[in-house]
Amino acid sequence: MTAIATAPPIRPLAAVHLREALTAAADGHAPAALAALMHIDPESWQAIEHRMATLGTTVLDALALAARSGGTE
């Protein structure tokens, strides 16, 4: 079983909020990105962090990449 398979689940609404945060970062709207992240429930947040760590990155790194690339990478 992989590390991702054993991670806590990410609720669908939390996934939507994460996507909104990445889109806002790509569009240069940092306050909107932060607002979207603040809507993620604690359990999903933990699962997102776990998955990011498994991939060797962090949510902050993903936001920074989206902001730098405009969401094209």
MOSULVEN-V718058 format. One record per residue. N is the residue number from 1. NEAR is the number of other C-alpha atoms within 10 Angstrom. Layout:
BEGIN
{{N & NEAR} {N & NEAR}}
END
This chain:
BEGIN
{{1 & 5} {2 & 7} {3 & 9} {4 & 16} {5 & 9} {6 & 11} {7 & 16} {8 & 15} {9 & 14} {10 & 18} {11 & 15} {12 & 10} {13 & 13} {14 & 21} {15 & 16} {16 & 15} {17 & 20} {18 & 23} {19 & 15} {20 & 18} {21 & 26} {22 & 29} {23 & 21} {24 & 23} {25 & 25} {26 & 21} {27 & 17} {28 & 15} {29 & 14} {30 & 17} {31 & 12} {32 & 17} {33 & 22} {34 & 18} {35 & 14} {36 & 20} {37 & 21} {38 & 15} {39 & 14} {40 & 20} {41 & 14} {42 & 12} {43 & 13} {44 & 19} {45 & 22} {46 & 16} {47 & 18} {48 & 24} {49 & 16} {50 & 19} {51 & 21} {52 & 17} {53 & 13} {54 & 14} {55 & 10} {56 & 9} {57 & 13} {58 & 16} {59 & 18} {60 & 12} {61 & 12} {62 & 15} {63 & 22} {64 & 15} {65 & 17} {66 & 21} {67 & 20} {68 & 15} {69 & 13} {70 & 16} {71 & 15} {72 & 9} {73 & 7}}
END
